[in-house]
C-alpha cells in the first residue's frame, strides 16, 4: 500500500501508477532515426558516432492518485506538470 511511480505515460492513472518523469517513445524513435541517418549518410564515420544520451521527458501525474496518497507536487516543477486525466481518453477515469 505505497504509491508507485512510472516513466511510461500509459502506466499512469487511476488504478495504475501515480506519475513521474515520462519519456516518449516517439521522441526516442526520432533520436534513433537521426542517429541512423547520420550513419547512413556518412558510413565512413561510423567509428566517430557517439552514443545518444536521451534527456527529454515531461512530468505527468494522476490527480486522482495524488489525492489518494495525499501527495503534493513540489513547487519547483508545479508549472511543468501535466495531468494524465487531461491528456487523452485512453482510459475511462471515474
C-alpha positions, 0 to 999 in steps of 0.5 A: 500500500505505497504509491508507485511511480512510472516513466511510461505515460500509459502506466499512469492513472487511476488504478495504475501508477501515480506519475513521474518523469515520462519519456516518449517513445516517439521522441526516442524513435526520432533520436534513433532515426537521426542517429541512423541517418547520420550513419547512413549518410556518412558510413565512413564515420561510423567509428566517430558516432557517439552514443545518444544520451536521451534527456527529454521527458515531461512530468505527468501525474494522476490527480486522482492518485495524488489525492489518494496518497495525499501527495503534493507536487513540489513547487519547483516543477508545479508549472511543468506538470501535466495531468494524465486525466487531461491528456487523452481518453485512453482510459475511462477515469471515474 
